[in-house]
């Protein structure tokens, strides 16, 4: 079954360029195009595409408002395209909060070494976010008619977590929430929580970090695949919403309990020192061998050297397998690895890689991550 895509942008040049790139995949079909947010809403409801690509700044109705209107009526995966500026970052984060699942920069050269690689990345991203929508088309329409939506889209902190049931009917084994069974702490001692994620990560991290108490007893390192222009704005947003302190990591930051350090985009975040006096090193990375900057593997690997068996690592939603090799090193030192379950992932790639490699100690739903973290590290 072809993946139907609605391309939305007020630039005819960008619409044409995007259409040409996507059309190179025989399994992707351009359902239509729209040149403003109002037209996007109308065509989304009429055509019911599998994926929408959406510009942020458009006439008549902007992209963020269009996302809100579409998500009130049709849970369609929406990929945002944004400029790599501070304002562009803030707008993109607003769009993710409104319901978009992921974003890409409008300048494709910012995410790849050449245009062929960028085109393949875009097609892969469309395929990944479309998968759930296609699997669940029939069940989604029936569930939509049974619920009433609010007049305005709620903020992320007020709306239910995105789960696979949004797009498809869960398997019988998944219909009983893991939260119905009380999670028992293992009794293990930890010195660090490390969380790695990619596609779908900003929403997942916001849900987790904002649920932690101000007296959370450990430092937290966050590795989110994100451009350099975005991580500062994302850290500021998390800090404004969370009870704990959240900051974009800086070179030589000393790790402190109750503080979450977000790895800067375009660089690598390493941990050095000892478990009693650990600090972060933030370094430039021009190596063509390392795809992700920041890389979950690199931060996890350095955490294993410093903290040995005292790390609780969590791998959340995301494409690919970044984090698997770092988790392997953590596992060898005796640390614990949690992976997000498929049902609550936007893209079940990184957690699946952990599970397939036999590295996962606990599988956890996004809804339960924060409460289970609190229970585990406080032995509650």
PyMOL commands that set and color helices and strands:
alter all, ss='L'
color gray80, all
select helices_A, chain A and resi 12-23+37-47+63-73+86-98+108-110+115-135+137-144+156-158+164-166+172-174+178-180+201-209+228-241+296-307+324-333+342-344+350-356+366-378
alter helices_A, ss='H'
color red, helices_A
select strands_A, chain A and resi 3-8+28-34+51-55+77-82+102-105+192-197+219-224+245-248+259-262+267-274+277-284+311-315+336-340+362-364
alter strands_A, ss='S'
color yellow, strands_A
deselect
rebuild
show_as cartoon
